[in-house]
Amino acid sequence: MVLDRPATAVRLAELPVPTLQANTLLIEVEACGVCRTDLHLVDGELPDPRLPIIPGHEIVGRVSGIGSAAKGFCIGQRVGVPWLGWTCGICHYCIHDQENLCDQARFTGYQIHGGYAEYTLADARYCFPLPDAGDAAELAPLLCAGLIGYRALRLAGEAQRIGLYGFGAAAHIVAQVLKFQGRQFHAFTRPGDFASQAFAIALGAAWAGSSEQEPPEKLDAALIFAPAGDLVPLALGHLAKGGSVVCAGIHMSDIPAFPYHLLWGERQIRSVANLTRRDGEEFLSLASQVPIRTEIRRFPLSRANEALSQLRRGEFQGAAVLVMGEQRPF
């Protein structure tokens, strides 16, 4: 499925199997998650994509070819491909364990063809080994929703009472990590989204309600997964002193002006940018310990536009996943 220009549907195309390069793996895709970042790409909200582009950066597949310089993988092995697809390795950020901030970085499904396809190429250095057993579709959301959620949680430090704003793919994974760690979480949803509130309670939320409601106690941190800037002052208003608001999306609408007293008391606002390979290694190890179970809705590759539309409208819990070779959502 190819995006030719912003604000258009992706189209089904028959393309040659990608040609193997020195550092790459040729991957036969089993499943690819449909991420909100894909929506931002399709809707033209992200600058400077490579066009035409094959979207998709929550890729699970099997290695079917190994480049001459690629190390550490074998034919038939299951691997995961995340958003971060390449970094320069020599800049200030790369050499100080901040490769997620590399100015030359390239991203899967944005500047590098992604996983809305039966085959894809990926730099072996940025791929993760995945369990051979299990459902590929259930693993796919871990590659972005899980990874970005984990990084957002890391930036929240040792917070014990955490608000999750936007209870979708990332939040339902973070919720399971928090429960495993013995931390408390409160879920904030769109007004009237009682299904998501019930889903959060089922996953162990101490409280669930509308983003317009006040939680029963002050929070140590708030993780905002919804791309709505007006949630930032709302979340600040629910923080205890010293708390932090972590904005976890690549795109967000403008944050409205708010009174200084909401920030005072050493509260802070931070953003999450991309991920590092260390994030991936740590999170995937943790995911197997929890163990994380993802809630998914499956779609065949040819129905990617339907998956994107349902995600935009919030019509399901958890994550949408494109599954290669399957002909209908179920």
N, C-alpha and C positions, 0 to 999 in steps of 0.2 A: 504494500500500500504506500503510495508516493504522494507527498505534498509538493505541488508545483509552485504555489504562491500563497501567501497568508490570506486568511478569511475565505478559504475555499475548502471543500471536502477533500479528503485523501482519495486517491483513485487506485483501483486495482490495475497492476501492470505485470507483464511477463518480462523479466530481465535475466541476463546471463548470471550464472553462479559467479560470485566474486572471485577474483584471481588472488591466490595466496601470495603474501608478501613476507619479507624476511622475519619480522618480529610478530607476525600475526598468527592467529588461529582461524581456520575456517570452521564455522559452527553451524550445524544443522539445528535450527531453532525448534524447540519443543513448545515453548510458551513465552509470551511477552506481556507484561503488565501494561495497563493503560493508566498513565499517571496524569495528575492535574497539570504538570508541566507540559505534557503533550497538548492539552487544551490551550495553554498559553501560547505554544508554538503555532498551532493551527489557527488560533484567533488573531495572530499577528501582534501579540503583546511582548514578544521577545525580540531584541535587536539582532540583526546580522546573522540569520541562519544561513547555512549552505542550502541553496535551492537549485534544482529539486532535491528533496531529502526524504529518506525513509525514516519515519519517526520510531520511537521506542527505545527505552533504556532500562527496562526491568526484564532482562533477557535470561532465559534458562534454555540450555541446549547441549548437544553432544559434539565433541571435537571430531571433525571429519577430515581435517588437514592441518598440518603443523609446519610453519615456516622454518627456514634453515637456521634462523637465530633465536627462535622461540624455545624457551626452556620450561621444564616443570610440569608438562602435561603429556597425556598419551591419547591415542586414537580411541574414541568411544567414551572418553571420560565426560561426565557431566560438569558443566561450568556455568558460572553466572557472569553477566556483563552489566556493569553499573553505568551511571551517568558520567562519571569521570573516565574519559577515554584515553587521554594523553596529556602529559605535562613536559615542560622543557628539561627538568631535572637539574638545572644549574642556576636558576635565579635565587634571589634572597628568600623567597617563600618556599621554594622547593627544598633548599638545603637547611631550612629551619622548621621542618615538619609541618609546613603549612601549604602543601602542594595544592590544596583546594583553592588557594588564592592566586595561583600562578597566572600571570597576565597572558601567557601564550597557550593556556590550557584549551583542549578541544573536548567536546562533549558528545556522547553517544546519542544518536537520534536528533542532533542539532547541527553539529559540524561534521560528524562521522555518521555514515548510514547505520541505522539501528535495527531493531528487532521486529518491526512489522513486516516480516518477510520469512520465507522458508529457510534461507541461508543468510549469514552475515559474517563479516570479518571483524575481528577485535584484536587489539594489541595484547599479546599474552601477558605482559607485565601488569595489566590492569584488570585481568580476569581473576575470578575466585573459584577454587574448587568447591563443588557442592556435593551433598550426599547422593550416592548413586540410586538409592531407593527412594520411594515416595513419589508424590504427584508433582510434576513440573509446574503445573498451574498454581498450586498452593505455595510453591517456593518463590514464584516470580515477584510478588509484592515486596519481598524482603530486600530486593535489589535497589529499591529507591525509597518507597514508603517506610520500610524498616530502617534503612541506613540513615536517611535524613532525620527520621524520628529519633534514632539513637543519638545522632550528633546534637540535635536540639536538646535532648535530655542531658547529655554531657555538659552542655553550656549552662544548664540550670544548676550544676554543682550538686550539693548534698541536700537540695530542697526535699522536704518530706511531704508537703501538701501542695499538689500540683494541679493547676487547671489546664484542661485540654480543650482548645477552642477549634471547632470543626471536627466532628467525630466521624472521620472517614477512614481511608486506608491506613494512613500513618498513625492516627490516634488509636485505632483498635489494636495495632501492634504494640505501640508504646504502653498502652494500658496493661497488656499482659506482662511486659517487662516490669512495670511498677508493682504489679501485684506480686510477682516473683520476688522482688526486692523488699517487699514489706512496706512500700510507700503508698500513700493515699492519693487518689486522684478524683477530681471533679470534672464532669463533662458539660461543655457548653455547646449548644446546637442552634440552628436557625429557629426563630420563633415558630412554634407549632409542629416541629419535627419530633413528634412523640416516639416514632419508631426508632430513631437514632438514640433518643434518651433511654428507651427500654433496652436497646442493644448495649449501651454503656453500663447500665445497672447490671445486666446479665454478666458482663465482664468484670464486675467488682467495683464499680464506681461508688464512692461514698455519697455522692449526690449527682443528679443530672437535671439540667434545666435549660432554659433559653439563655442566649447571650445577653439578653436584656435583664435577666434576673440576678439577684445577689446571692452568692453561695452562703452556706450557713456559717462559714468561718473564713478568716483571712488566709490567703495563699502565700506560700513561699516562692512560687514561680508559676508562670503561665506560658504554655507553649501554644503558639497560634499557627494552625495549619490552614485555616481558611484565608483566602487572598483578599481580605477586607480590612483596610486600614483603620476603619472606625472602631474595630475591636481593640486597638492598642490602648486608647485612653480608658475604655471600659475595663480592660484587664488590669491596667495600672491601679484603677480605683479599688480593686479587690486584693491588692498585694499588701502583705505585711511589710514593715520597714526592712530594708536590705534585700527585698525580693527582686526578681528579674522577670521581664517579659522577653521571650525568645520568639522572634518571627522566623518561621521555618520554611517559608515559600520563596521561590525564585522571583515571583512577581506579586505585588500587592498594590491595591488602590491607595491613593494618597491618604496619609495619616492626618486627620483634622487637628487644628490647634486645640490645646488643652491647658488648663491652669497648672502653674508650676507646682502647686502643692501636691498634685498627684505623683510627681516625680521625686519630690523632696523626701528626705528620710533614707537617702542612699539607695533608692530604687534605681533600676537601670533597664534600658531597652537594648537588645542586641539582635543581630540577624545571623542566620545560618547561610553559609555559602558553600554549596557543593558537598564534597566529602573527601576524605583521604583514604588511601588503601588501608591504613591502620584501623580507621573506623570500620571498614568492611570486615577485616579479620576479627576484630574484637566482637562486633555485633553478631556475625555468623556463628562464632563460638558460643556466645550467650544464647542465641536463638535456639540452639540445639539443647541447651541446658534447661530452658524454661519449661517445656518446649513450646514454641509459638505455633499457634494454629490460625491460619488466615481464613477469613470469610471472603469468598470470591464469587463472582458471576462470570461464567465463561461465554466467549463469543468466538465463532470462526474468524479467521483472518479477514475474509471478504466483508464482514460486518463491522469493521473497525469504526466506521462513521456512526453506527448505531451505539456502539459502546461509548464513544466520546460524547454523544448527545445525552445518553442516560447518565453519564458521570456529571455532565454540566447541570442537569436537572436534579441531581441527587436522588435518583430513583432506586438505589440499592444500598445495602450496608456493605462495608468493607471495600473490596477492590474489584475492578473489571480486569479480565485477563483474556488476551487473544491466544487461542490454542490451535496450533497447526494441525491440519488434517481433520478437524471436527467441523461439522456442517451446520450446527445450530447452537444458539445459547440454551443453557439448561441450568 
